[in-house]
Amino acid sequence: MRKFDKNAADTYLVEAVRVARWEQYSLGDRLPFHAMWYTVPPSSSSPRDRHPEVELSIVVSGSAAVEAGGTITEVDDGSAFLLDSEEAHVVHNRCTERPLVVFSAYWMPAELGGGEPAAVAGASGAAVAGE
Ligand code: NI
């Protein structure tokens, strides 16, 4: 078992958002995805993001107002949201007091050449790719 301590992680700022990427843990190919935590301060938003990777996000604390596809969807702590490949998104923290903390896992879908990490994961990776 290996613990990943968010409070001890190396972070950097992307505009207002503090990001802690899991690359710092040097996991190599052990995971079939990339991962990060990010924190959006109160009354702030993430930069507009769009990328080929599919992105699954779990709200760790606070509440996310996720803007994608022309709508804003509120996602509370403990719930999750999935962004498709090339789906533009902005994550707003509308709370004026509490930061929003999100954990995201992201990976290249199989049709865009993401087969390598899925092969490492074996059957479970294939299930994700076949979703
Ligand atoms: Ni993104």
Backbone and ligand atoms as CSV (ligand in chain L), in Angstrom:
chain,resi,resn,atom,element,x,y,z
A,1,MET,N,N,0.853,-1.188,0.000
A,1,MET,CA,C,0.000,0.000,0.000
A,1,MET,C,C,0.884,1.232,0.000
A,2,ARG,N,N,0.419,2.198,-0.739
A,2,ARG,CA,C,1.161,3.451,-0.797
A,2,ARG,C,C,0.183,4.600,-0.593
A,3,LYS,N,N,0.524,5.501,0.298
A,3,LYS,CA,C,-0.334,6.650,0.576
A,3,LYS,C,C,0.126,7.858,-0.235
A,4,PHE,N,N,-0.824,8.644,-0.715
A,4,PHE,CA,C,-0.510,9.885,-1.418
A,4,PHE,C,C,-1.108,11.026,-0.621
A,5,ASP,N,N,-0.249,11.786,0.017
A,5,ASP,CA,C,-0.679,12.836,0.944
A,5,ASP,C,C,-0.851,14.149,0.189
A,6,LYS,N,N,-2.107,14.518,-0.028
A,6,LYS,CA,C,-2.382,15.735,-0.799
A,6,LYS,C,C,-1.742,16.965,-0.155
A,7,ASN,N,N,-1.759,16.990,1.176
A,7,ASN,CA,C,-1.262,18.180,1.863
A,7,ASN,C,C,0.257,18.317,1.779
A,8,ALA,N,N,0.932,17.230,1.436
A,8,ALA,CA,C,2.395,17.265,1.316
A,8,ALA,C,C,2.838,17.294,-0.148
A,9,ALA,N,N,1.899,17.341,-1.074
A,9,ALA,CA,C,2.240,17.252,-2.500
A,9,ALA,C,C,2.872,18.549,-3.003
A,10,ASP,N,N,3.747,18.410,-3.983
A,10,ASP,CA,C,4.283,19.577,-4.690
A,10,ASP,C,C,3.189,20.136,-5.591
A,11,THR,N,N,3.017,21.434,-5.564
A,11,THR,CA,C,1.949,22.057,-6.344
A,11,THR,C,C,2.511,23.217,-7.162
A,12,TYR,N,N,1.736,23.652,-8.134
A,12,TYR,CA,C,2.068,24.873,-8.866
A,12,TYR,C,C,0.762,25.530,-9.287
A,13,LEU,N,N,0.851,26.803,-9.624
A,13,LEU,CA,C,-0.350,27.550,-9.969
A,13,LEU,C,C,-0.555,27.589,-11.478
A,14,VAL,N,N,-1.792,27.348,-11.894
A,14,VAL,CA,C,-2.223,27.612,-13.264
A,14,VAL,C,C,-3.300,28.681,-13.147
A,15,GLU,N,N,-2.911,29.915,-13.392
A,15,GLU,CA,C,-3.757,31.063,-13.064
A,15,GLU,C,C,-4.165,30.956,-11.590
A,16,ALA,N,N,-5.468,30.921,-11.273
A,16,ALA,CA,C,-5.860,30.885,-9.862
A,16,ALA,C,C,-5.826,29.475,-9.268
A,17,VAL,N,N,-5.677,28.490,-10.114
A,17,VAL,CA,C,-5.867,27.102,-9.683
A,17,VAL,C,C,-4.544,26.476,-9.236
A,18,ARG,N,N,-4.546,25.889,-8.047
A,18,ARG,CA,C,-3.349,25.201,-7.567
A,18,ARG,C,C,-3.431,23.723,-7.951
A,19,VAL,N,N,-2.428,23.239,-8.642
A,19,VAL,CA,C,-2.433,21.901,-9.228
A,19,VAL,C,C,-1.341,21.047,-8.596
A,20,ALA,N,N,-1.700,19.806,-8.280
A,20,ALA,CA,C,-0.726,18.819,-7.785
A,20,ALA,C,C,-0.818,17.596,-8.690
A,21,ARG,N,N,0.107,17.486,-9.609
A,21,ARG,CA,C,0.074,16.360,-10.550
A,21,ARG,C,C,0.756,15.137,-9.953
A,22,TRP,N,N,0.193,13.987,-10.275
A,22,TRP,CA,C,0.707,12.735,-9.719
A,22,TRP,C,C,1.988,12.259,-10.394
A,23,GLU,N,N,2.399,12.924,-11.460
A,23,GLU,CA,C,3.692,12.580,-12.051
A,23,GLU,C,C,4.801,12.626,-10.998
A,24,GLN,N,N,4.636,13.480,-9.983
A,24,GLN,CA,C,5.666,13.604,-8.954
A,24,GLN,C,C,5.884,12.307,-8.183
A,25,TYR,N,N,4.950,11.384,-8.255
A,25,TYR,CA,C,5.103,10.126,-7.511
A,25,TYR,C,C,5.857,9.055,-8.302
A,26,SER,N,N,6.222,9.391,-9.531
A,26,SER,CA,C,7.048,8.481,-10.340
A,26,SER,C,C,6.472,7.070,-10.395
A,27,LEU,N,N,5.197,6.994,-10.731
A,27,LEU,CA,C,4.530,5.693,-10.791
A,27,LEU,C,C,4.749,4.991,-12.131
A,28,GLY,N,N,5.341,5.708,-13.083
A,28,GLY,CA,C,5.610,5.090,-14.383
A,28,GLY,C,C,4.331,4.579,-15.022
A,29,ASP,N,N,4.351,3.331,-15.430
A,29,ASP,CA,C,3.185,2.735,-16.108
A,29,ASP,C,C,2.294,1.965,-15.146
A,30,ARG,N,N,2.478,2.164,-13.846
A,30,ARG,CA,C,1.697,1.368,-12.885
A,30,ARG,C,C,0.214,1.704,-12.947
A,31,LEU,N,N,-0.122,2.952,-13.276
A,31,LEU,CA,C,-1.527,3.345,-13.405
A,31,LEU,C,C,-1.874,3.486,-14.878
A,32,PRO,N,N,-3.095,3.099,-15.264
A,32,PRO,CA,C,-3.500,3.238,-16.666
A,32,PRO,C,C,-4.069,4.624,-16.976
A,33,PHE,N,N,-3.706,5.611,-16.158
A,33,PHE,CA,C,-4.198,6.978,-16.357
A,33,PHE,C,C,-3.231,7.945,-15.671
A,34,HIS,N,N,-3.388,9.231,-15.980
A,34,HIS,CA,C,-2.699,10.294,-15.245
A,34,HIS,C,C,-3.668,10.812,-14.179
A,35,ALA,N,N,-3.146,11.537,-13.218
A,35,ALA,CA,C,-4.020,12.003,-12.149
A,35,ALA,C,C,-3.483,13.297,-11.560
A,36,MET,N,N,-4.373,14.022,-10.932
A,36,MET,CA,C,-3.980,15.256,-10.230
A,36,MET,C,C,-5.068,15.627,-9.226
A,37,TRP,N,N,-4.656,16.413,-8.269
A,37,TRP,CA,C,-5.621,17.177,-7.480
A,37,TRP,C,C,-5.540,18.608,-7.962
A,38,TYR,N,N,-6.665,19.315,-7.912
A,38,TYR,CA,C,-6.565,20.759,-8.118
A,38,TYR,C,C,-7.529,21.483,-7.203
A,39,THR,N,N,-7.138,22.695,-6.837
A,39,THR,CA,C,-7.909,23.506,-5.902
A,39,THR,C,C,-8.272,24.827,-6.562
A,40,VAL,N,N,-9.578,25.107,-6.597
A,40,VAL,CA,C,-10.071,26.379,-7.134
A,40,VAL,C,C,-10.457,27.248,-5.936
A,41,PRO,N,N,-9.830,28.406,-5.766
A,41,PRO,CA,C,-10.153,29.257,-4.615
A,41,PRO,C,C,-11.605,29.736,-4.657
A,42,PRO,N,N,-12.105,30.225,-3.521
A,42,PRO,CA,C,-13.470,30.767,-3.491
A,42,PRO,C,C,-13.659,31.838,-4.564
A,43,SER,N,N,-14.841,31.865,-5.153
A,43,SER,CA,C,-15.205,32.877,-6.162
A,43,SER,C,C,-14.216,32.924,-7.319
A,44,SER,N,N,-13.683,31.763,-7.705
A,44,SER,CA,C,-12.719,31.702,-8.804
A,44,SER,C,C,-13.115,30.593,-9.774
A,45,SER,N,N,-12.443,30.583,-10.925
A,45,SER,CA,C,-12.715,29.580,-11.946
A,45,SER,C,C,-11.403,29.052,-12.510
A,46,SER,N,N,-11.469,27.842,-13.030
A,46,SER,CA,C,-10.312,27.292,-13.734
A,46,SER,C,C,-10.194,27.959,-15.097
A,47,PRO,N,N,-9.008,27.972,-15.691
A,47,PRO,CA,C,-8.923,28.401,-17.080
A,47,PRO,C,C,-9.737,27.442,-17.947
A,48,ARG,N,N,-10.234,27.940,-19.082
A,48,ARG,CA,C,-10.938,27.070,-20.022
A,48,ARG,C,C,-9.976,25.993,-20.483
A,49,ASP,N,N,-10.448,24.750,-20.458
A,49,ASP,CA,C,-9.590,23.612,-20.748
A,49,ASP,C,C,-10.228,22.773,-21.846
A,50,ARG,N,N,-9.384,22.194,-22.703
A,50,ARG,CA,C,-9.865,21.287,-23.737
A,50,ARG,C,C,-8.689,20.431,-24.177
A,51,HIS,N,N,-8.874,19.129,-24.216
A,51,HIS,CA,C,-7.752,18.230,-24.487
A,51,HIS,C,C,-8.286,16.897,-24.989
A,52,PRO,N,N,-7.439,16.128,-25.661
A,52,PRO,CA,C,-7.896,14.843,-26.201
A,52,PRO,C,C,-8.184,13.806,-25.120
A,53,GLU,N,N,-7.608,13.961,-23.943
A,53,GLU,CA,C,-7.819,12.968,-22.888
A,53,GLU,C,C,-9.248,13.025,-22.342
A,54,VAL,N,N,-9.820,11.883,-22.059
A,54,VAL,CA,C,-11.057,11.777,-21.281
A,54,VAL,C,C,-10.691,12.095,-19.830
A,55,GLU,N,N,-11.572,12.804,-19.118
A,55,GLU,CA,C,-11.233,13.241,-17.757
A,55,GLU,C,C,-12.374,12.911,-16.796
A,56,LEU,N,N,-12.077,12.085,-15.800
A,56,LEU,CA,C,-13.035,11.740,-14.756
A,56,LEU,C,C,-12.637,12.460,-13.479
A,57,SER,N,N,-13.565,13.251,-12.941
A,57,SER,CA,C,-13.250,14.086,-11.784
A,57,SER,C,C,-14.183,13.778,-10.628
A,58,ILE,N,N,-13.616,13.707,-9.445
A,58,ILE,CA,C,-14.393,13.505,-8.223
A,58,ILE,C,C,-14.212,14.743,-7.355
A,59,VAL,N,N,-15.328,15.330,-6.929
A,59,VAL,CA,C,-15.256,16.500,-6.057
A,59,VAL,C,C,-14.933,16.022,-4.645
A,60,VAL,N,N,-13.777,16.443,-4.161
A,60,VAL,CA,C,-13.311,16.011,-2.839
A,60,VAL,C,C,-13.941,16.874,-1.753
A,61,SER,N,N,-13.931,18.198,-1.960
A,61,SER,CA,C,-14.592,19.087,-1.003
A,61,SER,C,C,-15.034,20.348,-1.721
A,62,GLY,N,N,-16.079,20.960,-1.197
A,62,GLY,CA,C,-16.692,22.098,-1.862
A,62,GLY,C,C,-17.682,21.619,-2.902
A,63,SER,N,N,-18.055,22.511,-3.792
A,63,SER,CA,C,-19.031,22.203,-4.829
A,63,SER,C,C,-18.547,22.823,-6.134
A,64,ALA,N,N,-18.575,22.024,-7.207
A,64,ALA,CA,C,-18.094,22.486,-8.509
A,64,ALA,C,C,-19.277,22.868,-9.390
A,65,ALA,N,N,-19.194,24.013,-10.030
A,65,ALA,CA,C,-20.147,24.382,-11.071
A,65,ALA,C,C,-19.414,24.154,-12.391
A,66,VAL,N,N,-19.735,23.054,-13.033
A,66,VAL,CA,C,-18.981,22.614,-14.209
A,66,VAL,C,C,-19.665,23.123,-15.465
A,67,GLU,N,N,-18.942,23.961,-16.195
A,67,GLU,CA,C,-19.447,24.535,-17.439
A,67,GLU,C,C,-18.901,23.720,-18.603
A,68,ALA,N,N,-19.821,23.096,-19.346
A,68,ALA,CA,C,-19.437,22.288,-20.508
A,68,ALA,C,C,-20.659,22.159,-21.401
A,69,GLY,N,N,-20.440,22.188,-22.695
A,69,GLY,CA,C,-21.541,22.018,-23.639
A,69,GLY,C,C,-22.632,23.067,-23.498
A,70,GLY,N,N,-22.274,24.274,-23.073
A,70,GLY,CA,C,-23.237,25.357,-22.989
A,70,GLY,C,C,-24.118,25.338,-21.758
A,71,THR,N,N,-23.849,24.424,-20.828
A,71,THR,CA,C,-24.621,24.391,-19.583
A,71,THR,C,C,-23.681,24.359,-18.388
A,72,ILE,N,N,-24.215,24.731,-17.240
A,72,ILE,CA,C,-23.455,24.659,-15.989
A,72,ILE,C,C,-24.163,23.665,-15.079
A,73,THR,N,N,-23.416,22.691,-14.609
A,73,THR,CA,C,-23.961,21.628,-13.772
A,73,THR,C,C,-23.273,21.652,-12.413
A,74,GLU,N,N,-24.078,21.674,-11.362
A,74,GLU,CA,C,-23.535,21.690,-10.010
A,74,GLU,C,C,-23.183,20.256,-9.593
A,75,VAL,N,N,-21.973,20.068,-9.134
A,75,VAL,CA,C,-21.512,18.749,-8.683
A,75,VAL,C,C,-20.989,18.891,-7.255
A,76,ASP,N,N,-21.671,18.247,-6.332
A,76,ASP,CA,C,-21.322,18.381,-4.918
A,76,ASP,C,C,-20.228,17.396,-4.517
A,77,ASP,N,N,-19.685,17.619,-3.338
A,77,ASP,CA,C,-18.596,16.767,-2.851
A,77,ASP,C,C,-19.055,15.306,-2.760
A,78,GLY,N,N,-18.185,14.446,-3.222
A,78,GLY,CA,C,-18.484,13.021,-3.260
A,78,GLY,C,C,-19.027,12.567,-4.595
A,79,SER,N,N,-19.573,13.501,-5.374
A,79,SER,CA,C,-20.050,13.149,-6.706
A,79,SER,C,C,-18.953,13.396,-7.735
A,80,ALA,N,N,-19.217,12.967,-8.957
A,80,ALA,CA,C,-18.181,12.958,-9.985
A,80,ALA,C,C,-18.728,13.478,-11.299
A,81,PHE,N,N,-17.817,13.888,-12.176
A,81,PHE,CA,C,-18.231,14.269,-13.524
A,81,PHE,C,C,-17.195,13.780,-14.523
A,82,LEU,N,N,-17.710,13.416,-15.697
A,82,LEU,CA,C,-16.874,12.845,-16.754
A,82,LEU,C,C,-16.919,13.763,-17.970
A,83,LEU,N,N,-15.747,14.151,-18.440
A,83,LEU,CA,C,-15.639,15.003,-19.627
A,83,LEU,C,C,-15.085,14.178,-20.770
A,84,ASP,N,N,-15.752,14.262,-21.916
A,84,ASP,CA,C,-15.310,13.513,-23.083
A,84,ASP,C,C,-14.084,14.158,-23.721
A,85,SER,N,N,-13.453,13.411,-24.554
A,85,SER,CA,C,-12.333,13.901,-25.353
A,85,SER,C,C,-12.755,15.164,-26.103
A,86,GLU,N,N,-11.955,16.203,-25.975
A,86,GLU,CA,C,-12.155,17.485,-26.676
A,86,GLU,C,C,-13.388,18.249,-26.204
A,87,GLU,N,N,-13.967,17.866,-25.088
A,87,GLU,CA,C,-15.101,18.607,-24.541
A,87,GLU,C,C,-14.565,19.774,-23.709
A,88,ALA,N,N,-14.806,21.000,-24.203
A,88,ALA,CA,C,-14.284,22.176,-23.504
A,88,ALA,C,C,-14.962,22.315,-22.143
A,89,HIS,N,N,-14.194,22.763,-21.136
A,89,HIS,CA,C,-14.760,22.848,-19.791
A,89,HIS,C,C,-14.091,23.940,-18.961
A,90,VAL,N,N,-14.921,24.522,-18.100
A,90,VAL,CA,C,-14.454,25.459,-17.088
A,90,VAL,C,C,-15.083,25.017,-15.773
A,91,VAL,N,N,-14.302,25.003,-14.713
A,91,VAL,CA,C,-14.819,24.595,-13.406
A,91,VAL,C,C,-14.847,25.824,-12.501
A,92,HIS,N,N,-16.052,26.191,-12.090
A,92,HIS,CA,C,-16.238,27.376,-11.255
A,92,HIS,C,C,-16.425,26.960,-9.793
A,93,ASN,N,N,-15.871,27.772,-8.915
A,93,ASN,CA,C,-16.185,27.650,-7.495
A,93,ASN,C,C,-16.984,28.886,-7.111
A,94,ARG,N,N,-18.280,28.718,-6.998
A,94,ARG,CA,C,-19.141,29.876,-6.733
A,94,ARG,C,C,-19.229,30.208,-5.256
A,95,CYS,N,N,-18.683,29.341,-4.430
A,95,CYS,CA,C,-18.709,29.608,-2.986
A,95,CYS,C,C,-17.738,30.750,-2.669
A,96,THR,N,N,-18.163,31.643,-1.814
A,96,THR,CA,C,-17.324,32.791,-1.483
A,96,THR,C,C,-16.392,32.505,-0.311
A,97,GLU,N,N,-16.549,31.331,0.297
A,97,GLU,CA,C,-15.771,31.064,1.512
A,97,GLU,C,C,-14.847,29.860,1.402
A,98,ARG,N,N,-15.346,28.788,0.790
A,98,ARG,CA,C,-14.574,27.544,0.824
A,98,ARG,C,C,-13.896,27.269,-0.511
A,99,PRO,N,N,-12.651,26.760,-0.471
A,99,PRO,CA,C,-12.037,26.317,-1.717
A,99,PRO,C,C,-12.728,25.057,-2.241
A,100,LEU,N,N,-12.615,24.852,-3.521
A,100,LEU,CA,C,-13.110,23.640,-4.173
A,100,LEU,C,C,-11.906,22.748,-4.466
A,101,VAL,N,N,-11.980,21.494,-4.003
A,101,VAL,CA,C,-10.898,20.542,-4.259
A,101,VAL,C,C,-11.431,19.397,-5.104
A,102,VAL,N,N,-10.735,19.100,-6.176
A,102,VAL,CA,C,-11.147,18.058,-7.123
A,102,VAL,C,C,-9.982,17.104,-7.350
A,103,PHE,N,N,-10.300,15.825,-7.433
A,103,PHE,CA,C,-9.336,14.829,-7.908
A,103,PHE,C,C,-9.743,14.431,-9.320
A,104,SER,N,N,-8.793,14.480,-10.251
A,104,SER,CA,C,-9.079,14.107,-11.629
A,104,SER,C,C,-8.142,13.002,-12.096
A,105,ALA,N,N,-8.726,12.042,-12.802
A,105,ALA,CA,C,-7.942,11.045,-13.534
A,105,ALA,C,C,-8.221,11.267,-15.011
A,106,TYR,N,N,-7.196,11.194,-15.839
A,106,TYR,CA,C,-7.391,11.471,-17.261
A,106,TYR,C,C,-6.487,10.561,-18.074
A,107,TRP,N,N,-7.006,10.190,-19.239
A,107,TRP,CA,C,-6.276,9.234,-20.077
A,107,TRP,C,C,-6.688,9.413,-21.520
A,108,MET,N,N,-5.803,8.956,-22.380
A,108,MET,CA,C,-6.080,9.019,-23.817
A,108,MET,C,C,-7.011,7.860,-24.165
A,109,PRO,N,N,-8.172,8.158,-24.797
A,109,PRO,CA,C,-9.077,7.061,-25.149
A,109,PRO,C,C,-8.419,6.129,-26.170
A,110,ALA,N,N,-8.852,4.893,-26.173
A,110,ALA,CA,C,-8.217,3.864,-27.003
A,110,ALA,C,C,-8.183,4.273,-28.471
A,111,GLU,N,N,-9.266,4.923,-28.958
A,111,GLU,CA,C,-9.317,5.270,-30.381
A,111,GLU,C,C,-8.309,6.361,-30.745
A,112,LEU,N,N,-7.743,7.029,-29.732
A,112,LEU,CA,C,-6.727,8.048,-29.992
A,112,LEU,C,C,-5.338,7.554,-29.592
A,113,GLY,N,N,-5.197,6.241,-29.486
A,113,GLY,CA,C,-3.877,5.684,-29.206
A,113,GLY,C,C,-3.599,5.464,-27.736
A,114,GLY,N,N,-4.668,5.431,-26.926
A,114,GLY,CA,C,-4.487,5.207,-25.494
A,114,GLY,C,C,-4.417,3.741,-25.116
A,115,GLY,N,N,-4.138,2.884,-26.044
A,115,GLY,CA,C,-4.142,1.451,-25.786
A,115,GLY,C,C,-3.032,0.961,-24.888
A,116,GLU,N,N,-1.915,1.694,-24.849
A,116,GLU,CA,C,-0.776,1.187,-24.089
A,116,GLU,C,C,-1.040,1.068,-22.599
A,117,PRO,N,N,-1.489,2.147,-21.933
A,117,PRO,CA,C,-1.755,1.992,-20.496
A,117,PRO,C,C,-2.872,0.986,-20.220
A,118,ALA,N,N,-3.892,0.930,-21.088
A,118,ALA,CA,C,-4.979,-0.023,-20.880
A,118,ALA,C,C,-4.447,-1.456,-20.929
A,119,ALA,N,N,-3.463,-1.692,-21.792
A,119,ALA,CA,C,-2.886,-3.025,-21.886
A,119,ALA,C,C,-2.192,-3.394,-20.585
A,120,VAL,N,N,-1.573,-2.406,-19.936
A,120,VAL,CA,C,-0.928,-2.651,-18.647
A,120,VAL,C,C,-1.971,-3.050,-17.615
A,121,ALA,N,N,-3.148,-2.397,-17.687
A,121,ALA,CA,C,-4.181,-2.654,-16.687
A,121,ALA,C,C,-4.926,-3.966,-16.946
A,122,GLY,N,N,-4.760,-4.524,-18.131
A,122,GLY,CA,C,-5.411,-5.787,-18.430
A,122,GLY,C,C,-6.905,-5.640,-18.594
A,123,ALA,N,N,-7.648,-6.557,-18.023
A,123,ALA,CA,C,-9.083,-6.638,-18.268
A,123,ALA,C,C,-9.814,-5.356,-17.837
A,124,SER,N,N,-9.430,-4.779,-16.702
A,124,SER,CA,C,-10.142,-3.601,-16.216
A,124,SER,C,C,-9.932,-2.435,-17.182
A,125,GLY,N,N,-8.730,-2.322,-17.726
A,125,GLY,CA,C,-8.463,-1.258,-18.686
A,125,GLY,C,C,-9.292,-1.420,-19.931
A,126,ALA,N,N,-9.444,-2.666,-20.377
A,126,ALA,CA,C,-10.251,-2.944,-21.566
A,126,ALA,C,C,-11.708,-2.561,-21.315
A,127,ALA,N,N,-12.171,-2.785,-20.091
A,127,ALA,CA,C,-13.548,-2.439,-19.752
A,127,ALA,C,C,-13.746,-0.932,-19.850
A,128,VAL,N,N,-12.768,-0.157,-19.389
A,128,VAL,CA,C,-12.853,1.295,-19.471
A,128,VAL,C,C,-12.881,1.723,-20.926
A,129,ALA,N,N,-11.959,1.133,-21.710
A,129,ALA,CA,C,-11.854,1.526,-23.112
A,129,ALA,C,C,-13.126,1.174,-23.882
A,130,GLY,N,N,-13.809,0.109,-23.444
A,130,GLY,CA,C,-14.979,-0.345,-24.168
A,130,GLY,C,C,-16.259,0.338,-23.748
A,131,GLU,N,N,-16.141,1.249,-22.806
A,131,GLU,CA,C,-17.306,1.951,-22.262
A,131,GLU,C,C,-18.106,2.629,-23.353
L,1,NI,NI,NI,-9.400,19.238,-18.243
